[in-house]
Amino acid sequence: MTDWDRVRRLMGEDGLSRLASAHVAVVGLGSGGGFVALSLAMSGVGRFTLVDPDELEAVNLTRHVADSRYLGQNKAEAVADLIRHRNPDAKLTVIKEDILKHPEALDGVDLLIVGVDGEGTKYRLNELCLARNLPALYAGVYARGEGGDVCVIKPYDGPCYACWAAELRDGMGDQTGEELDYGLIQENGALKGEPALWVHVTRVASAQADLAIGYLLGDSRPTPPANTLVMANAPLEIIAGQTTPAHSGVWVDIARDPHCLVCGDRLRMADEAMSLDDLADMMFSAPPDDQAHDTDTAARRLEDE
């Protein structure tokens, strides 16, 4: 049986009780999502919906919480088994298919952790969250593990994922007006990726898990100063013309776009609908010169590995 004494002393009985009753969905149980799910279980979160259609492969072992005992098994099942050994009282639902085939799995969830790589899936998850007023945490690791980011998306209280991605894709900055330099971006809007070490992936994923705990605990934890944390594992040009030292970071507030094609005010008032294909065409139709920035730092969303 798990002894929660040290967690209880840190968070208090009320905090531990709130985590035990929380329901978190993790979509994508790869290097980042798997680490976040296990970390939340070890912190006392009591209910999980784990979604991933893929199996654990040998190439995943250097960057995954699951080891060689789980080779060939579904990733969500593997992480669920690890959770059972750390938090045997946790209630677990495992879905071994694409989340888009099971949108009802997000009903009644308190928080969504997004660990998928594909932009199309992230945009569809964004719509599912807006329809359910479901907060979500997205995270990404930049190429070679040089840095990463975590963003908190609360429906209609700040940007939706479409607002957030469009702002960063265009290289826009925070409230000071400084320009963010996020590196090379592919034509489909996804951040170009190269391998990163486990230690670099987990540093970003750990921040994602910690922000998740803070959200679930509510007022008992300090409120983050902004909705996006950009982390530097190596000296990194986050703000154009400025080098952020290794092992530090920058908080950035991305504003909601009232004209957003997904969550915009006019769209909501008119109750209009736009297909995701139309949205993707409009979002990613900018010429290549508008999609690349000065730095050679290539970046990407968390891999589903």
N, C-alpha and C positions, 0 to 999 in steps of 0.2 A: 504494500500500500504506500502511496506517495505521502510524504510528510511535508505539509505546506507551511510549517512554522515560520520559516524565514521569509517566505512571501507574505504571510499574514502580518509579520512584524513590520515589514516595509510598507505595505499598502493598507493595513488595517483590516478588520473583519468586514467592514462594509465594502471596501474596495475589492477584496477577494470574492465576496458574495456577488458583486456586480459582474466581475469577470466570469465567474462560474455560470452565471445565467445568460451570458452573452452568446450570440449566434453569429459566427464569422464564416463567410464563404470565401474560399481561395480558388480562383480559376487560373489554372496553370501551376502545376506542382514541379516545376523545374528547379534550377539552381537557386533562384530567388524565392519563388513561391513555396518550395519545400522547406527552406530555412525559416521563412516567416511563420508558416503553419506550425512547425515544431516548436519554435520559440514562443508563440502565443500559448500553445498547450502547456509548455513548461512554466508559463507565467500565470496559469490558472484559468484560461478561457475554457469554457465547458462544453461548447457545441460547435461542430464544424460541418460544413458541406464542402467536400473536396472534389474538384472537377478537372480531369485531364484524360484525354484519349490515348496517350502515348505510353510505350513501355520503356523501362530503364535499359539503356544500352551501355556497353563497356566504355564508350567515349564519355559518358555522363559521370563516371565514378570519381573523377578528379574535382568535380564541382557539384556534388549533390550530397544531401544528408543521408541518403540511402546508400548502402555498400553492396559488395558483390553478392551477398545473400539474396538480393532482390533482382538480380539480372533476369530480364525477360518478363518481369512482372509489371503490371500497370503502375505508373508513378503515383497516382492518387492512392491506390491500395497499399503501396509500399510505405508512403508517408503516414497513412492511417495506422498501419501496424506499429510504426515507430512511436506515434502518439499514444497508442494503447499501453506501451511499455513505460511511458513517462507520466501519463495522466489517465489511468485506467477507468476513471469515472466519466471521461469525456464521451459525449454522444456524437457519433460519426455517421455521416452519409457520404457514400462514395459514388461518384458518377463517372463511368469510364467512356464517356462520349463527349462530343463537342457541346459546350454549354448552350449554343444556339439551338440545339435540339431539345433542350430542357430549360427554357426560360423560367418555368414555374419554380425551379430550384432556388431562385433568388427571393421568392415570396417569404416575408417574415424575417429576413436576414437583417442584422443590425449594422454590418459593415462588410464591404467587399474588398478583398485583396486581389489586385489584377497582376498576374504573373505571366501573361501571354505576350508574344512578340508581334503577331500580325496586327497591322493597323486596322484592317477591316473588322476583326473581332473586337478590338478595343472600341471602335465607333459604335458597334452594335451593343456592346456592354454599356456604353454611355447612355444609349437610348433606353435600355432596360432599367438602368438606375434612375434616370429622370422620371420614368413612368411610375416608379415605386418610391420616389424620394429617398433613395438609398445612397448613402455616402460611400465613396470608394477611394482607395489609395493605390496610385500607380507608382512604379519605380523603374529606373533604368540604369544600366552600367555602360559607361563609355568605352570605346575601343581600347584594348590593352589594359583595361582597368584603371585608366588615368583619373577617373572620377565617376560621378553618377548623380542622379537626382531622384527626389521623391516628391510627389505632389498629392495634396489632399483636395478631393473634389466633392463639394457638398451641393446637391442640386439647387439651383436658383439662389444660392448664397455664395457668390463667387462664380468662377467660370465652370462650364461643363468641360468634358474632355476635348470637345471640338474647339471651343474657345481657346483652351490652354495650348493645344497642339498648334493651332494656327498662329498664335502669338509667338511661340518659340520658333516655329518654322520660319517666320518672317524676321527673326533675329531682334525682336523688340525687347525693351528693357523693363526695369522695375519702375517704381514711382519716381525715382530720381531722373528718369529719362535716359539713363545710360543704356548702351546697346549690349545685349547679350550675344556672345559668340559661341554657338553650340556646335560648330564643326560641320562636316560634310553630311548632307541629307540627300537621300535617294529620291528618285522621281515620284515614288509612291508616298513620300512623306515620312517613311521610316528612317530611323537613324542608322547609318552604316556601321557595321560591327566587325570587330576582330576579337580574338580570344582574350579573356581576362582570368587571372588567378582566383581561386576560391576565396582567398582572404580579401580580395578587392570586391568580389560579388557580395560576400557576407557583410562587409562594412556598410554597403548601401542597403542591403536587405535588413540589417539590424536596425537602421534608422527607420525603415518602413514599419517594422514590427513595433518599435518603441512609440512611433506616432500613432499606430493602431491602438496600443494600450492606453495612451493618453486620451484618445477619442472615446474609448469605451468607458474610461473612468470619469470622464466629464470634468466638472468644475474642480475636482480634487487634484488635478494636474495642471501645471502652467499652460496657458494658451500659446501655441506657436506664434511667432511674430509675423508670419506670412504663410502663404499656401504652398510654397515651393522651396525646397532645400536643395541647393546644388553643392555637391561635395567634391573636394579635390583630394585624390589619393597621391597624386604627384603634382608638382607645380603646373597650374592649369590656367589658361586664359578664359575665364568665365565672363567677366565684363570686358568688352573689347578695349584693348590697350592697357589692361591691368592683369598682373599675374597673381593669382590666389595661391598662397603657399600650400605645400603638401600637408595633409592631415588637418585641413581646415575647410570652411565652407562659406556660402553666401545664401542668405534668405532673399527670395524674390516674390513679390506679390503680383500675380497675373490677374488682371481684372476681367470680369465677365463682359462679353461683347453683347450689348442689347440688340444688335443686328445679326447675331449668330443664326445660322441656318438650322440649328438644332434646338437651342434654348432661347432664341431671341424673343423679345417682347411682342413684336408684331405677329410672329408665327404663333405664339401662345394665344394671343387675343383672337386671332382669326381662325384658330384651330385648324391650320393648314397642315398638309403633309408633304414631305419631300422624300423621295427614295434615297437610300444610302448610295446608290450608284451615282445619282445626280450630285449628291453632296461631295462624294469623292472626286468627281470630275471637276467641280468648282474649287475644292480645296487644293488640289494638286495640279492645277493647270497653269500655274505661274511659270514663266520662262526660267531656264536653268540658272541664269545669273542672279535671280532673286532667291534661289534656293541654297546657295553656297555662301560661305563666309571666309574670312581671311585666314583663319587658323588651319593647321593640318590635323587638328584633333578630331578624329572620326568617332562618332558616338552611336549608341544604340539602346533600344529597350531591353529589359531583362530577357535573356534567352530561355526558351522552354527546354532546358537541358538539365 
